[in-house]
Amino acid sequence: MADSNKQTRRIERVSYSSYFIGQNIFYMLITSFIALFLLNKGIDEATTAIILLVPRIWDAINDPIFGIIVDKAKLKGGKFLPWLKLSWILIPIFTIFIFCMPDSLSYGWKIAWATIGYVMWSMSYTVCDAPIFALPTAMTSDVEERTVILSTGRLVATITSVVVTLVVEAIYIDIGWPLVAIVSSIIAMITMLPILFKGKERVVPVNEKPATIGQMVKLIFKNKYLLIFLIAYLLIGSTMSVETLIPIFAEYVLGDTDAGTILLGICIIPMIVIAVIVPMLSKKIDKMKLFIASLIIYASASILQFFLGYSNPVLLYIGTFLRAIGYGGYSILLFLFIPNIMEYGHYKTGERQEGVYFALQTFMTKLTGAIVSSLSLVLLAWFGFKSQEADPVTHLVSSAAGQGFFNVFTWVSAIGSILAIPLLIFLYKLSDKQADIIAQCNSGKISKDECEEKLKLL
């Protein structure tokens, strides 16, 4: 039975949040450590950058196509849940495949192994990411309830991301990458399982005809806020490299993976606190204002950390803590805008197309993840960092290479945020209050004329 004043049951909401534990175990294992894994396997920075980027070229085609498939497919068991069940099997298979690369392979076969595994992993992840973020739109028609479900999911995802990064950073040298992948996959599958059986799709769009590919492309370009948001997302996500580079920084610049664990651990407190208070703050302060404030904090703290340097551990930890405040706000709030943007698009065009919107979100997540990994590695090489030149015993690079790394790690990672801030301030005008009124109109609670009148009063 659904809880009072809620369309969803408690077990559904808990199961939905639990899914993000497993999903982010897989996601963080790949996005945070695959570059380090490939460097450990002797693959150079430039080749690693290409391996991480090439699969995203396929994703550029794969993600939108999958969104169309989700919208048009008539599957037994719902619109989104069947895809989650399929990905539950595929993702662990290819995660384990990647990290079980034999050391005996030649250099060329290592490249082939990593590329094939990463392409297949990316396709498998696509099958789960768009459906899980779109699922709340089918679980409930209440915008506030949907926001709480998504916010809680992001909180769980954030905590999981930090914990996974900490644990893997602390154990990978001792137990090896294959065992890390196998144990992680087992835990992830257990936590992803409940929603597959407890989730219920109770909201079904009425009288919505499937759109053609051409119509969907036009739909996307008619939604100005979607375009603005995606451009900002691309700028920010392509350069925000703090999480990606910490494991490499710890091993090759600091020469101490325990220091990497401490750095990642420092991120826990601000990220968890922010994740807890964001749902409360968003009821009083518009989410976009909070998002912009987070970007300002991150960019300012990144530049400050550059001047503080890394020779003094205390100053290094303080700078990381300040950056984590902005990064935590960005990470939590980032995935809360698509539902509002989708409502606006529905209001303007009369077509909802949840699958396309959330597939685009998945595409941007993977694209920016690939770009930041590849671009960071290219920039590291450009600034003089080469892991192959590290001391074979200590794994430390030269002081000049270390300083070059620190440039990429700090002020370079703030460039995207600095560029995105004015774009969002001056062009993104869709407030939470506007989206709520529009959603009422889309659901038939108020007429379009009433909606227009209410929007004028804001």
RODO-2510 file (C-alpha; in nm, 4 decimals, decimal comma):
residues 458
     n   res          X          Y          Z
     1     m     0,0000     0,0000     0,0000
     2     a     0,1233     0,3504    -0,0796
     3     d     0,2076     0,5779     0,2146
     4     s    -0,0320     0,8561     0,3118
     5     n    -0,0198     1,1429     0,0600
     6     k     0,2238     0,9464    -0,1565
     7     q     0,1632     0,7398    -0,4676
     8     t     0,4656     0,5173    -0,4064
     9     r     0,5279     0,2626    -0,1317
    10     r     0,8163     0,2941     0,1135
    11     i     0,9700    -0,0325    -0,0101
    12     e     0,9724     0,1101    -0,3627
    13     r     1,1530     0,4251    -0,2564
    14     v     1,4069     0,2324    -0,0514
    15     s     1,4621    -0,0142    -0,3369
    16     y     1,5063     0,2735    -0,5811
    17     s     1,7763     0,4311    -0,3642
    18     s     1,9408     0,0921    -0,3098
    19     y     1,9834     0,0555    -0,6855
    20     f     2,2192     0,3538    -0,6865
    21     i     2,4550     0,1738    -0,4498
    22     g     2,5216    -0,0964    -0,7059
    23     q     2,5106     0,1307    -1,0062
    24     n     2,7681     0,3652    -0,8556
    25     i     2,9942     0,0812    -0,7457
    26     f     3,0238    -0,0079    -1,1143
    27     y     3,0394     0,3532    -1,2294
    28     m     3,3101     0,4641    -0,9857
    29     l     3,5193     0,1528    -1,0376
    30     i     3,5348     0,2302    -1,4087
    31     t     3,5404     0,6104    -1,4196
    32     s     3,7771     0,6672    -1,1265
    33     f     4,0176     0,3785    -1,1723
    34     i     4,0272     0,2573    -1,5326
    35     a     4,2896     0,5177    -1,6262
    36     l     4,5078     0,4157    -1,3308
    37     f     4,4493     0,0477    -1,4141
    38     l     4,5634     0,0942    -1,7745
    39     l     4,8688     0,2954    -1,6664
    40     n     4,9535     0,0161    -1,4211
    41     k     4,9295    -0,2277    -1,7135
    42     g     5,1997    -0,0315    -1,8955
    43     i     4,9779     0,1507    -2,1463
    44     d     5,0984     0,5085    -2,2000
    45     e     4,8929     0,8243    -2,1350
    46     a     4,8165     0,9063    -2,5001
    47     t     4,6978     0,5529    -2,5808
    48     t     4,4945     0,5376    -2,2600
    49     a     4,3309     0,8687    -2,3542
    50     i     4,2283     0,7243    -2,6922
    51     i     4,0977     0,4024    -2,5344
    52     l     3,8764     0,6047    -2,2998
    53     l     3,7509     0,8400    -2,5692
    54     v     3,6823     0,6095    -2,8668
    55     p     3,3883     0,4212    -2,7064
    56     r     3,2147     0,7547    -2,6522
    57     i     3,2046     0,8080    -3,0272
    58     w     2,9852     0,5004    -3,0412
    59     d     2,7875     0,6330    -2,7445
    60     a     2,7092     0,9483    -2,9397
    61     i     2,5034     0,7241    -3,1667
    62     n     2,4038     0,4591    -2,9150
    63     d     2,2492     0,6730    -2,6377
    64     p     1,9938     0,8721    -2,8423
    65     i     1,9005     0,5557    -3,0315
    66     f     1,8443     0,3759    -2,7029
    67     g     1,6241     0,6623    -2,5835
    68     i     1,4100     0,6168    -2,8946
    69     i     1,3966     0,2412    -2,8338
    70     v     1,2791     0,2997    -2,4750
    71     d     1,0044     0,5341    -2,5923
    72     k     0,8814     0,3053    -2,8702
    73     a     0,9323    -0,0415    -2,7230
    74     k     0,6262    -0,2184    -2,5826
    75     l     0,7810    -0,4566    -2,3335
    76     k     0,6056    -0,6851    -2,0923
    77     g     0,6713    -0,5615    -1,7414
    78     g     0,6855    -0,1883    -1,8092
    79     k     0,8680     0,0795    -1,9998
    80     f     1,1808     0,0997    -1,7840
    81     l     1,2078    -0,2019    -1,5501
    82     p     1,2837    -0,4640    -1,8210
    83     w     1,5940    -0,2698    -1,9236
    84     l     1,7150    -0,2568    -1,5628
    85     k     1,6844    -0,6357    -1,5432
    86     l     1,8928    -0,6799    -1,8585
    87     s     2,1679    -0,4456    -1,7421
    88     w     2,1812    -0,6257    -1,4063
    89     i     2,3383    -0,9174    -1,5925
    90     l     2,5487    -0,7358    -1,8525
    91     i     2,7318    -0,4731    -1,6458
    92     p     2,9086    -0,7114    -1,4042
    93     i     3,0174    -0,9384    -1,6909
    94     f     3,2056    -0,6623    -1,8704
    95     t     3,3324    -0,4978    -1,5518
    96     i     3,5047    -0,8211    -1,4534
    97     f     3,6252    -0,8730    -1,8120
    98     i     3,8062    -0,5367    -1,8155
    99     f     3,9898    -0,5820    -1,4859
   100     c     4,0889    -0,9421    -1,5527
   101     m     4,3187    -0,8449    -1,8397
   102     p     4,6083    -1,0981    -1,8401
   103     d     4,9556    -0,9525    -1,7849
   104     s     5,0910    -1,1962    -2,0437
   105     l     4,9141    -1,0190    -2,3319
   106     s     5,1217    -0,8229    -2,5803
   107     y     5,0906    -0,4432    -2,5829
   108     g     4,8602    -0,4500    -2,8857
   109     w     4,6327    -0,7167    -2,7373
   110     k     4,6110    -0,5206    -2,4124
   111     i     4,4823    -0,2232    -2,6099
   112     a     4,2309    -0,4434    -2,7922
   113     w     4,1155    -0,6072    -2,4665
   114     a     4,0632    -0,2707    -2,2952
   115     t     3,8861    -0,1150    -2,5938
   116     i     3,6454    -0,4059    -2,6489
   117     g     3,5681    -0,4324    -2,2781
   118     y     3,5122    -0,0595    -2,2393
   119     v     3,2837    -0,0385    -2,5442
   120     m     3,0712    -0,3270    -2,4194
   121     w     3,0637    -0,1878    -2,0658
   122     s     2,9490     0,1505    -2,1945
   123     m     2,6669    -0,0059    -2,3948
   124     s     2,5590    -0,2120    -2,0935
   125     y     2,5620     0,0943    -1,8685
   126     t     2,3450     0,2836    -2,1157
   127     v     2,0796     0,0135    -2,0772
   128     c     2,0440     0,0966    -1,7070
   129     d     2,1196     0,4664    -1,6677
   130     a     1,8431     0,6332    -1,8677
   131     p     1,5711     0,3949    -1,7379
   132     i     1,6663     0,4323    -1,3689
   133     f     1,6545     0,8127    -1,3860
   134     a     1,3312     0,8079    -1,5865
   135     l     1,1654     0,5481    -1,3614
   136     p     1,0372     0,8025    -1,1006
   137     t     0,8299     0,9675    -1,3746
   138     a     0,6467     0,6361    -1,4070
   139     m     0,6371     0,5657    -1,0322
   140     t     0,4542     0,8874    -0,9430
   141     s     0,2952     1,1867    -1,1133
   142     d     0,3592     1,4105    -0,8098
   143     v     0,6483     1,6471    -0,8875
   144     e     0,7523     1,6977    -0,5241
   145     e     0,7466     1,3244    -0,4512
   146     r     0,9469     1,2617    -0,7667
   147     t     1,2049     1,5229    -0,6624
   148     v     1,2446     1,3619    -0,3199
   149     i     1,2908     1,0179    -0,4784
   150     l     1,5551     1,1493    -0,7183
   151     s     1,7282     1,3560    -0,4480
   152     t     1,7469     1,0591    -0,2135
   153     g     1,8846     0,8479    -0,4947
   154     r     2,1526     1,1077    -0,5618
   155     l     2,2372     1,1188    -0,1902
   156     v     2,2885     0,7434    -0,1863
   157     a     2,4860     0,7653    -0,5114
   158     t     2,7135     1,0337    -0,3694
   159     i     2,7841     0,8457    -0,0483
   160     t     2,8453     0,5268    -0,2447
   161     s     3,0793     0,7041    -0,4856
   162     v     3,2952     0,8356    -0,2046
   163     v     3,2989     0,5061    -0,0132
   164     v     3,3817     0,3000    -0,3226
   165     t     3,6628     0,5341    -0,4224
   166     l     3,8055     0,5241    -0,0693
   167     v     3,7887     0,1472    -0,0367
   168     v     3,9276     0,0687    -0,3812
   169     e     4,2088     0,3207    -0,3354
   170     a     4,2995     0,1514    -0,0081
   171     i     4,2915    -0,2129    -0,1249
   172     y     4,3751    -0,2407    -0,4945
   173     i     4,7502    -0,2785    -0,4439
   174     d     4,7077    -0,5456    -0,1772
   175     i     4,4435    -0,7684    -0,3394
   176     g     4,4816    -0,6881    -0,7098
   177     w     4,2404    -0,5535    -0,9697
   178     p     4,0672    -0,8843    -1,0624
   179     l     3,9525    -0,9543    -0,7065
   180     v     3,8450    -0,5911    -0,6640
   181     a     3,6225    -0,6233    -0,9715
   182     i     3,4707    -0,9584    -0,8711
   183     v     3,3875    -0,8612    -0,5119
   184     s     3,2539    -0,5213    -0,6207
   185     s     3,0296    -0,6810    -0,8825
   186     i     2,8768    -0,9248    -0,6342
   187     i     2,7947    -0,6460    -0,3855
   188     a     2,6574    -0,4267    -0,6643
   189     m     2,4267    -0,6949    -0,8005
   190     i     2,2795    -0,7594    -0,4540
   191     t     2,1953    -0,3923    -0,3963
   192     m     2,0529    -0,3416    -0,7470
   193     l     1,8176    -0,6385    -0,7213
   194     p     1,5247    -0,5129    -0,5006
   195     i     1,3882    -0,2474    -0,7407
   196     l     1,3635    -0,5086    -1,0161
   197     f     1,0874    -0,6801    -0,8181
   198     k     0,9485    -0,4050    -0,5926
   199     g     0,9288    -0,1201    -0,8441
   200     k     0,5947    -0,0386    -1,0049
   201     e     0,5267     0,1739    -1,3115
   202     r     0,1848     0,3206    -1,2362
   203     v     0,1929     0,6423    -1,4435
   204     v     0,1210     0,5797    -1,8121
   205     p     0,1247     0,8663    -2,0683
   206     v    -0,2138     0,9086    -2,2364
   207     n    -0,2622     0,9580    -2,6130
   208     e     0,1079     1,0057    -2,6848
   209     k     0,2102     0,8887    -3,0303
   210     p     0,5667     0,7635    -3,0788
   211     a     0,7776     1,0281    -3,2501
   212     t     1,0086     0,9681    -3,5422
   213     i     1,3831     1,0300    -3,5118
   214     g     1,3482     1,3579    -3,6999
   215     q     1,0667     1,4733    -3,4743
   216     m     1,2723     1,3898    -3,1659
   217     v     1,5685     1,5899    -3,2918
   218     k     1,3388     1,8860    -3,3529
   219     l     1,1880     1,8334    -3,0086
   220     i     1,5298     1,8617    -2,8459
   221     f     1,6226     2,1796    -3,0322
   222     k     1,2874     2,3380    -2,9504
   223     n     1,3664     2,3126    -2,5797
   224     k     1,6037     2,6031    -2,5204
   225     y     1,6662     2,5143    -2,1580
   226     l     1,7733     2,1640    -2,2524
   227     l     2,0332     2,3049    -2,4909
   228     i     2,1613     2,5578    -2,2361
   229     f     2,1841     2,2927    -1,9657
   230     l     2,3645     2,0429    -2,1909
   231     i     2,6197     2,3017    -2,3021
   232     a     2,6899     2,3976    -1,9402
   233     y     2,7092     2,0298    -1,8425
   234     l     2,9610     1,9657    -2,1207
   235     l     3,1813     2,2574    -2,0149
   236     i     3,1800     2,1676    -1,6462
   237     g     3,2035     1,7911    -1,6709
   238     s     3,4816     1,7947    -1,9303
   239     t     3,7270     1,9707    -1,6993
   240     m     3,6195     1,8825    -1,3426
   241     s     3,8938     1,6254    -1,2926
   242     v     3,9488     1,6234    -0,9152
   243     e     3,7891     1,2827    -0,8575
   244     t     3,9452     1,1265    -1,1677
   245     l     4,3010     1,2367    -1,0894
   246     i     4,3314     1,1809    -0,7124
   247     p     4,4279     0,8081    -0,7398
   248     i     4,6958     0,8851    -1,0018
   249     f     4,8129     1,1908    -0,8060
   250     a     4,8552     0,9834    -0,4903
   251     e     5,0531     0,7026    -0,6537
   252     y     5,2791     0,8939    -0,8917
   253     v     5,3184     1,2426    -0,7372
   254     l     5,2803     1,1867    -0,3629
   255     g     5,4133     0,8306    -0,3773
   256     d     5,1647     0,7234    -0,1135
   257     t     4,8282     0,5590    -0,1864
   258     d     4,7366     0,6061     0,1799
   259     a     4,7533     0,9805     0,1197
   260     g     4,5130     0,9271    -0,1687
   261     t     4,2743     0,7523     0,0686
   262     i     4,2995     1,0475     0,3069
   263     l     4,2357     1,2969     0,0262
   264     l     3,9312     1,1058    -0,0884
   265     g     3,8173     1,0656     0,2718
   266     i     3,8319     1,4407     0,3251
   267     c     3,5667     1,4694     0,0553
   268     i     3,3184     1,2585     0,2539
   269     i     3,1993     1,5059     0,5175
   270     p     3,1085     1,8033     0,2938
   271     m     2,9595     1,5835     0,0227
   272     i     2,7395     1,3884     0,2644
   273     v     2,6293     1,6997     0,4535
   274     i     2,5422     1,8775     0,1295
   275     a     2,3566     1,5733     0,0005
   276     v     2,1475     1,5702     0,3186
   277     i     2,0610     1,9391     0,3211
   278     v     2,0012     1,9907    -0,0531
   279     p     1,6422     1,8509    -0,0456
   280     m     1,5614     2,0894     0,2416
   281     l     1,7365     2,3887     0,0864
   282     s     1,5725     2,3305    -0,2520
   283     k     1,2315     2,3863    -0,0926
   284     k     1,3351     2,7426    -0,0033
   285     i     1,6013     2,8269    -0,2612
   286     d     1,5794     2,7607    -0,6335
   287     k     1,7942     2,4616    -0,7333
   288     m     1,9722     2,6508    -1,0109
   289     k     2,0861     2,9197    -0,7661
   290     l     2,2293     2,6467    -0,5435
   291     f     2,3940     2,4861    -0,8455
   292     i     2,5618     2,8114    -0,9546
   293     a     2,6797     2,8779    -0,5977
   294     s     2,8376     2,5303    -0,5931
   295     l     3,0252     2,6028    -0,9154
   296     i     3,1556     2,9336    -0,7796
   297     i     3,2833     2,7617    -0,4650
   298     y     3,4496     2,4832    -0,6641
   299     a     3,6224     2,7175    -0,9096
   300     s     3,7440     2,9544    -0,6364
   301     a     3,8720     2,6715    -0,4156
   302     s     4,0500     2,5036    -0,7105
   303     i     4,2438     2,8209    -0,7886
   304     l     4,3203     2,8703    -0,4182
   305     q     4,4548     2,5155    -0,3921
   306     f     4,6962     2,5804    -0,6778
   307     f     4,8564     2,8651    -0,4820
   308     l     4,8598     2,6601    -0,1609
   309     g     5,0626     2,3877    -0,3356
   310     y     5,0988     2,0242    -0,2334
   311     s     5,4225     2,0150    -0,0355
   312     n     5,2391     2,0874     0,2896
   313     p     4,9907     1,8044     0,3604
   314     v     4,7703     2,0205     0,5852
   315     l     4,7257     2,2890     0,3195
   316     l     4,6678     2,0182     0,0574
   317     y     4,3905     1,8683     0,2692
   318     i     4,2315     2,2090     0,3410
   319     g     4,2209     2,2932    -0,0293
   320     t     4,0685     1,9559    -0,1104
   321     f     3,8036     2,0019     0,1590
   322     l     3,6998     2,3414     0,0210
   323     r     3,6780     2,2025    -0,3316
   324     a     3,4674     1,9119    -0,2041
   325     i     3,2023     2,1584    -0,0839
   326     g     3,1488     2,2889    -0,4366
   327     y     3,1935     1,9489    -0,5978
   328     g     2,9392     1,7942    -0,3617
   329     g     2,6757     2,0538    -0,4483
   330     y     2,7425     2,0073    -0,8196
   331     s     2,7223     1,6278    -0,7973
   332     i     2,3945     1,6220    -0,6042
   333     l     2,2113     1,8940    -0,7956
   334     l     2,3237     1,8018    -1,1476
   335     f     2,0662     1,5266    -1,2007
   336     l     1,7686     1,7193    -1,0617
   337     f     1,7156     1,9502    -1,3597
   338     i     1,6123     1,7094    -1,6364
   339     p     1,2606     1,6477    -1,4914
   340     n     1,1936     2,0245    -1,4921
   341     i     1,3378     2,0637    -1,8408
   342     m     1,1271     1,7712    -1,9616
   343     e     0,8111     1,9314    -1,8206
   344     y     0,8958     2,2536    -2,0040
   345     g     0,9505     2,0647    -2,3288
   346     h     0,6214     1,8792    -2,2845
   347     y     0,4427     2,2097    -2,2225
   348     k     0,5895     2,3752    -2,5324
   349     t     0,5606     2,0842    -2,7783
   350     g     0,2879     1,8581    -2,6373
   351     e     0,5270     1,5608    -2,6444
   352     r     0,6928     1,4199    -2,3316
   353     q     0,9527     1,1661    -2,4522
   354     e     1,1045     1,0745    -2,1138
   355     g     1,3320     0,8174    -2,2732
   356     v     1,5027     1,0716    -2,4973
   357     y     1,5592     1,3261    -2,2201
   358     f     1,7066     1,0768    -1,9773
   359     a     1,9077     0,9038    -2,2503
   360     l     2,0618     1,2430    -2,3258
   361     q     2,1466     1,2762    -1,9575
   362     t     2,3154     0,9355    -1,9645
   363     f     2,4978     1,0286    -2,2827
   364     m     2,6288     1,3521    -2,1281
   365     t     2,7382     1,1713    -1,8121
   366     k     2,9407     0,9200    -2,0111
   367     l     3,0652     1,1746    -2,2657
   368     t     3,1938     1,4187    -2,0041
   369     g     3,3412     1,1288    -1,8070
   370     a     3,5314     1,0143    -2,1142
   371     i     3,6393     1,3655    -2,2110
   372     v     3,7627     1,4558    -1,8632
   373     s     3,9605     1,1318    -1,8406
   374     s     4,1085     1,1596    -2,1901
   375     l     4,1628     1,5356    -2,1828
   376     s     4,3255     1,5162    -1,8395
   377     l     4,5693     1,2494    -1,9586
   378     v     4,6557     1,4508    -2,2700
   379     l     4,7076     1,7644    -2,0607
   380     l     4,9182     1,5721    -1,8105
   381     a     5,1507     1,4634    -2,0911
   382     w     5,1542     1,8205    -2,2259
   383     f     5,2509     1,9542    -1,8822
   384     g     5,5376     1,7028    -1,8642
   385     f     5,3874     1,4130    -1,6675
   386     k     5,4688     1,0596    -1,7908
   387     s     5,3980     0,7602    -1,5697
   388     q     5,6481     0,5472    -1,7652
   389     e     5,9280     0,7755    -1,6410
   390     a     5,8388     0,7219    -1,2744
   391     d     6,0916     0,5612    -1,0432
   392     p     6,0403     0,1822    -1,0733
   393     v     6,0626     0,1374    -0,6959
   394     t     5,8836     0,4410    -0,5490
   395     h     5,6593     0,5114    -0,8538
   396     l     5,7400     0,8831    -0,8038
   397     v     5,7810     1,1163    -1,1012
   398     s     6,0153     1,4163    -1,1023
   399     s     5,9265     1,7356    -0,9153
   400     a     5,8738     1,9179    -1,2464
   401     a     5,6330     1,6484    -1,3643
   402     g     5,4603     1,6629    -1,0267
   403     q     5,4067     2,0380    -1,0558
   404     g     5,2744     1,9924    -1,4082
   405     f     5,0279     1,7378    -1,2733
   406     f     4,9199     1,9828    -1,0014
   407     n     4,8381     2,2458    -1,2660
   408     v     4,5937     2,0087    -1,4355
   409     f     4,4615     1,8928    -1,0996
   410     t     4,3763     2,2446    -0,9748
   411     w     4,3225     2,5541    -1,1879
   412     v     4,2729     2,3701    -1,5182
   413     s     3,9851     2,1744    -1,3634
   414     a     3,8058     2,5033    -1,2835
   415     i     3,7973     2,6350    -1,6417
   416     g     3,4705     2,4652    -1,7396
   417     s     3,2902     2,5889    -1,4290
   418     i     3,4123     2,9449    -1,4872
   419     l     3,2776     2,9365    -1,8439
   420     a     2,9453     2,7786    -1,7447
   421     i     2,8575     3,0166    -1,4598
   422     p     2,7660     3,3228    -1,6758
   423     l     2,5864     3,0986    -1,9251
   424     l     2,3557     2,9677    -1,6517
   425     i     2,3109     3,3038    -1,4792
   426     f     2,2053     3,4946    -1,7885
   427     l     2,0337     3,2331    -2,0066
   428     y     1,8797     2,9618    -1,7848
   429     k     1,5535     3,1170    -1,6576
   430     l     1,3440     2,8073    -1,5761
   431     s     1,2798     2,8259    -1,2019
   432     d     1,1468     2,5487    -0,9795
   433     k     0,8230     2,7434    -0,9249
   434     q     0,7706     2,7765    -1,2996
   435     a     0,8363     2,4058    -1,3527
   436     d     0,5875     2,3127    -1,0804
   437     i     0,3120     2,5216    -1,2405
   438     i     0,3933     2,3798    -1,5847
   439     a     0,3813     2,0252    -1,4440
   440     q     0,0329     2,0921    -1,3052
   441     c    -0,0758     2,1990    -1,6524
   442     n     0,0854     1,8964    -1,8170
   443     s    -0,0942     1,6616    -1,5781
   444     g    -0,4319     1,8289    -1,6433
   445     k    -0,4732     1,9808    -1,2964
   446     i    -0,4946     2,3320    -1,4421
   447     s    -0,5679     2,4626    -1,7910
   448     k    -0,3087     2,6205    -2,0165
   449     d    -0,4716     2,9610    -1,9724
   450     e    -0,4536     2,9240    -1,5938
   451     c    -0,0928     2,8166    -1,6277
   452     e    -0,0026     3,1219    -1,8342
   453     e    -0,1675     3,3512    -1,5808
   454     k     0,0210     3,1938    -1,2905
   455     l     0,3506     3,2136    -1,4771
   456     k     0,2980     3,5838    -1,5377
   457     l     0,2656     3,6419    -1,1631
   458     l     0,6096     3,4961    -1,0874
***
